[in-house]
Amino acid sequence: MNTIHELSYLQEKIEELKDQGVYRKLPVFDGPNAARIRLNGKEVINL
């Protein structure tokens, strides 16, 4: 397999997951690990 084919295969699989409603974007964690953290721009309690 060449690299371009592999990447297009992965993009197709991602689109299938999105169409099925099972794809989710992972949250972005900003800052040091503490009791309160900033997650996707919002301050939340880190359990």
RANORLIN-V772676 format. One record per pair of residues at least 4 apart in sequence whose ideal C-beta (glycine too) atoms are under 6 Angstrom apart, sorted by the first residue. I is the first residue (numbers start at 1). J is the second residue. D is the distance in Angstrom with one decimal. If there is no record, write none. Layout:
# RANORLIN-V772676
I/J/D
I/J/D
This chain:
# RANORLIN-V772676
1/5/5.3
1/6/5.2
17/22/5.3
17/23/3.8
18/23/4.4
27/39/5.2
27/40/5.3
28/40/5.7
29/39/5.9
30/38/4.4
31/38/5.3
35/46/5.9
36/43/5.8
37/46/4.6
38/43/5.6
39/44/5.0
